[in-house]
Amino acid sequence: MWKEEKRVKAKTQKKDDKPGVWFMTRHTLKYVFKTAWQEKKIVFLLYFIKLIGLILGELKLLLLPKLLVDEVVAISEGAAVDVHLHNAIRYVVLTVGAELLSRTLGNIADSSLAYCSVYLDRILTYRLCEKSMDMDFQHTEDPEVLDQRTKAQEGISWYSGGITGMLGVVCSVAYNIALMLTSVTLFMFYCPLILPIQIIGMGLITYFNFRSQKIATEAFMKLGKLNRLFFYYLYEVASQKFGKDARLYDSSDLMSRRAAKFGNESVEVFRNRSEGTVKNDYKGNIVNAFRDALSYFYIGYRTLKGFLTLGDLTMCISAASRLYQSLLGIGKGVQSLTEKCGYAYQFLVYLDYPDALSKGSEKIREGEHEIVFENVSFKYPRAEEYVLKNVNIKIRSGEHLSIVGLNGAGKTTFIKLLCRLYDVSEGRILIDGVDIKDYSIEEYRKLFAVVFQDFQLFAFSLKDNVAMGRADEDMDETKVEESLKLSGLYEDAIKLDEGMDTLLFKSFDEHGTELSGGQRQKAAISRALYRNAPIVILDEPTAALDPIAEYDIYKKFDTLVGGKSAIYISHRLSSCKFCDRIAVFSDKTIREYGTHEELVKKENGIYAEMFAAQSQYYTNSGFCA
Ligand code: ADP
């Protein structure tokens, strides 16, 4: 009984953890056929043409030499020359015609397939990127998901050859089946014993090939992570994004050492893979040599015994090698197909990566919005420690809240939870009395215009960077101008070579511009203003500025925001004076809450202490009244 339970458990576990080869092959092929049918139906016609060309070429090689040899032998044995010579010439002409036709069909198919292949590869790349952009944010920093993305990228391109790579193998298997059936039919009439010799030989060789494939697939699974690390150190860290830090901290040696370490580990995986596959190849070669010897011995024996003519002998020798080639081709084809589908299946796994966040369908109601955090606790996925614990706060519509606290106190995490980049671990966040998990996430995110500390500008034009999701056809250029004016970037923008159309960064256009730190912040703030969302959040995008400049920007921004709800984060006190309320984060929760006047008077208060320490910065800027 116990044994039975264990067996069932092992069986279900295997099923859950790792799908089987045939499962992966079936699903991948279904996807491949469906995509090719939806996106480029002509590939099926092209493969059909290719198949006809290949079969024609083989029939020519199998049958015409036999017919020709029999005619020549008949002439040499004294039969009527005019009849047999005439036949022989006809076979030669047929050979030339079949050769030309088969090659022409092959060429037509191959040249068009090359173009279709690029087209279909682009479609797959597009689907992969679309998934990466649409997946829940927390997946984008999850190492398991990142490894899966590398496997998906490599699996659907290099390793599987993409859609045409897999369809090409299906076509080759179909061709080999046709060749096998032709050869088997011939042998049934001429040399029936050849069949078991070939089948046993092929069975053994396929077995060795499958063992090689298993070794190769295991290596592929290990290489996903190693390649990602290797390319991270070698290419990404060498990119402009890391350029300054890498140089100033003299880290190129460190990067090279790390890249070399992971490079060596990949080489080791490849070495083990080669050693394993080569052993199986040797065994296959030995079986092959025996198969050849036995087949030829048998055909020769039947010819000597007078069962076969010289033409039959030629055909049988050719058919023996074709039967073997076709059986081997089918075995290798199926093996290669399962291997390629196994790699490409990683792409399907990635496309189907489950959502991390629960998704509702409630619509956001028009008008004012009240935010409530109710006993919210949170720890990051895969982390042990809570980052926030029992956070309670109510932010009324139109209220301006300042969140302060030391670095690492959980301020940004609070915002990430509010914007639903993550879901809370415990407690609830309510907007207008409804749990935010119940809202449609796309609708919900429209509530916010956020400028994070690590905001990113893209290598698009300045106006596209401001309009972002509403760039292209929906862009309201007058509104872009207004947003730039409000943030104070407009004057600088019109001085650029192509004004708001100037491309940011020089990576794609030598006439592109590199904005200064302050201009970049203004561009990011313009983006938030353009969005015109009811809740505006600044999460220290100004941390690089000195306290007074930061204070000025926050103050100006606060005027621009007007009657909307606003949340300002800083570990300095820049935004506290003009905000309605201040929440002080410490020890994973909100320790103090109130107006500036209330908190500053609190004895031994965290805020009062921070204020005393920082007030020197603000006395001249009007912060301390
Ligand atoms: P603050 O904005 O107050 O500086 P954060 O909210 O960024 O603080 O970070 C709070 C804590 O959460 C820190 O200890 C930080 O290391 C941790 N943390 C931040 N982001 C992640 C993440 N993606 N995964 C795991 N831990 C994180």
Residues whose N, C-alpha, C, O or C-beta is under 5 A from the ligand:
A	BS01	ADP	Y380 V387 L406 N407 G408 A409 G410 K411 T412 T413
